[in-house]
Amino acid sequence: MKWEGNRESDNVEDRRNGGGGGFRGGSGGGLGPLGALLSGRLGVGTIVIALLGGWVLGINPLTILSALSGAAPTAQVQQAPAQRPPADDKMAKFVSTVLADTEDVWGEVFSKGGGTYRNPKLVLFRGSTPTACGQGQSAMGPFYCPADQKVYIDLGFYETLQKQLGAPGDFAQAYVIAHEVGHHVQNLLGISAKVQEARGRASEAEGNALSVRLELQADCFAGVWAHHANNARQLLEEGDVAEAMNAAAKIGDDALQRGAGRAVVPESFTHGSSAQRQRWFDKGLKTGSVKGCDTFSSRSI
């Protein structure tokens, strides 16, 4: 992937040295979804759904738990002054460059559609960090919080992606960022709010099915980014697409369930199968069409 020397984003916040600020609960003083989990008010099945749904490339599991439990949005976050990553940090430079590229692509896409794109922030952290969706944890994997319009990532996840999940390569890493930015696009378009509302009225199985379509659309949006970025800047090198397709396969719900030694249960999927994730990323990559990413109207996903 040809990324070195390209523009870096100014929207990266580095909390890896503890500069993330304090955290306090909402004005109601309730326990929120995490407290519900600890107090036993949520069933084990619900908790498993949320954790599996958010562990790899998804929305913060606390957001899912909030919707499933009927809890109010969690948090008010008090931030310390944002810090920029060190200039000599190559991995931070990489994600900053990828984020900048998504800003350029989606800014143009929104502009051509008569809209205005609002850039998300990308937060680097280690271990845990406060978010407007609850306390973020490295174990969740990368996630997007719609309440503060920020993508959160512990860069140690990339080692997990490579060594434990078997998905190496810089374009696989870029796909991670592009997928989370895809959730931001969904948020700006009002899609996330509609899905969240529908989940509140849905059964467990129906809620999972909605989550799958949301995640597959984010995969497709990641492909849309890659399509336009490559057309504009010839970003892709030989093997890059294969890296992203491999990553999509490794993080399919069926692959993760098999890898955990569990039976494959399609009704429990929250992100989609390996084949589905590959298919929708590939569709976005080949067409570059936002309308073509309408997973909610598609009979077959």
N, C-alpha and C positions, 0 to 999 in steps of 0.2 A: 504494500500500500504506500503510495507516494504522499507522505504527509509532512515530512521535514521541510522547514522553510516557509510553510504556509502560515496564514494569520492565526494568532491565538486569541481566544475569547477573553474579555475582561470580566466575564460573569462566573468565574471560578472562585469559590471560597474555601480556604484551607483551614480545617479545624483539627488537623492531625496533632497539633501541639497543645490541644486543650482550649482553643480559643472559641469554642462554640457557644458560650453563654449559658445562662441558667434555664431551668424549665419549671413551670408551675402549671397546675391543672386549671381547667376552665372555671368560670365563675360559679358554677353550680357546686363545686367542691366534691363531685362524685368520683367514684373510682375509675370510671371510663371503661373501655373494652379490656384493657389489661387487668384492671381490678376485677372485672367480671370473670375473667379467666381464672385469676387467683382465688376468687371466692367461690368458684364452682358454679356460677350462674350460667356458664356456657358449657354445652356438652363437649365431650372429648372429640366427637366426630366433627363438630364445628371448628374446634381449635385446630385439628389436623388439616381440615380444608384450608383454613386461613394460612397456616404455616407453609403447607405445600404450595398453596397458591402464590405466596409472596416470596418464597425462598430464592427462586431463580428468575430474574428478569421480570418483575411484576410490581404491582402496587403494594405498598406497605401492608403487611398482614394486619396491623392494627386498624387500618382503614376498613379492611374486609370484616374484621371482628366487630367494628363499630356498626357497620351496616347490618350484619347478621344478628347482633344483639339489640339493635334499636337504640344504641347509645348516641348521645349527642357528639358532635365533633369535639375532639379531645382537648386541644391545647392552645395555650398562649405562650409563645416563646420569646424569651428575652435574650437578645443577641449581643455579644461582644462585637467590637469593630471587626469587620471582615478582614482576613489576611489573604494575601496573594501567595501562591505556591512559590518556592524558591526557584530562581531562574535556571539552576543547574539540575533540577529534578526532571529527568527525561520522561518518566511515566506521567507525571502531572502535565508536562508540556504536551504529551501525546493527547491526553483526554481534553486538554484545553483547545488543541487544534481541531480535534474532531467536533467538539462542541461549537467552535466557530464556524465550521463547515455546515453544520446543521442550521445555524443561525442564518447563514447566507442562502441556503437552499430554501428553507421554510419562509424566510422573509420575502423571497421572490415569488414563491408559490402563493402565499397569502395576498401579496400585492397584485398579482395577475388576476386573482379572484375578487379583487375589490376590498380586501380586508387588510388588517394590520397585525403583523405577528409580534407577540411580546416574548422576548427572549427569556427562557428559564435560567435559574441559577443552577450551578452544579457544585455540590458540597463534597469535599474530600474529608473523610473522617477515619478514625481507628476505634474499634471496639463498640462504642455507642455514642449517640449524639441526639440532642433534642430536635424535634421537628414539630410542625403544626399538626401532624397526624399521630403524635405519640412519640415515645422514645425509640429511636431507630437503633438497630443492632446489626453488627457485621454479619451475624448468622442469617439475617434475612436475605442477604445478597443485595444487589443494587435495587433501588426502588424509587418511585416518583411519588411525591406528596402533592396532591392537587390543592390542598389548603394553603400552602405557601409557594406553590409553583416552583419547587426545587427537586432536582435529581440528586440522590444521595448514593455515594459509593465508597466503600473501603477498597482501596486498590489491591489489597490482598486477595480480593475475589478473583483477580486475573490468574493468580497462581492456582486457585481452586479450579478455575475453568480449564487451565492447561493440564495440571497434573492429576486431578481427581476426576474431572469430567471428560478429559481427553479431547479438548477443543483448543489447540494452540493457535497462534497467529495474530498479527496486529489487526487484521480486518475482522476477525472474530471478536476482538476486544472493542473495535469500533461499532460493531453490530450491537453490542451491549448498550453503549451510550445511545445509539440511534433508536433502539427499541424504547428506552426510557423517555427520550425526547418525543417519540411517537405518542406516549401517554400524555405528554404535555399538549401536543397538538389536539388530541381527543378532548382534553380539558377545555382548551380554547374554543373548540367547535361545539361545546355543550354536550358531547357524546357521553363523557364520563358521568356527568350528573344524571342524565337520563337512565343510564345503566344502573347507577347506584340506587335511584328511586325505584326502578323495576325490581332490583334485587330485594328491596324491602318488602315487596308484595309477593315474592316468589317462594316456591318450595326450595328445599336444599338442592335438588337435582336441577331445577330450572335456574336457580342462581348460579350454579356451576356452569351450566350451558351458556349463560350470558357472559360469565367471566371468560370462557374460552373464546367467544367471538370478540370480546374486547381485546384480549391478548393477541389473537391472530391479526386483528386490524393493526395493532402496534407493530407487529412483525412486518406487515405489508407496508406501513409507513416508513419503517427502517429501509425497506427496499426502494421506496420512492426517493428517499434521501440519496441512497447510493446511485440510483439512476441519474438524477440531476447533477450530483457532485461529479460523477464520472464524465458526463457530457460536457460540463463546464471546465473541469480541471484535470481530466484524464487521471483520476485518482487510482484506478484499479490496476493491479499488476497480475501476472499469471499466478493462479492459485488462490487469489483473494476470495473469489466467489465460492470456491470449494471450502475455504475456511469458514465462511459464514454459514453455508449449508450444513457443514459438519456440526457447527455449534448449535444450530437450530435442531438438528437431529438429537444431539446429546442432551438437550434440555427439554425434549418432549416429555409430557407426563408419563407416557408408557415407558420410555427409556429410564426415567427417574424411578418409577415404581419397580421396574425389573432390577435396576441397580441397587435398590434398597432391599432386595430379596422379597418383595411383596408381589401379590397377584396383580395383574393389570385390570383395573376397574374403570372402564370408560366413563361411568356415571360420576366418578369422583374427579375427573379431569377439570382443571381450572385454567390451563394454558393451552391445551391442545396436544395432539399426538405429534411425534417427530415428523411424520409425513405432512400433517397439516401445517406445521410451523414452516417447514421447508417450502411448501407450495405457496403460502401467502407471501413469504419474503420474496420468493422468486417472481411472483406476479407483480409486486410493487417494483422490483428491480427491472423487469422487462418492459413494463408499461409506463412507469413514472406517473401513474394516474391516481389521484386521491379518490376520485369517484369509483375507480376500479377496486378500491379497498373496502367496499361496503360489505363486510362480512355479515352484517345483520340482515340484509335482504337476500343473501345467497342461500339457496336451498341446500346446497352441498358445500360443506366447509372442509 
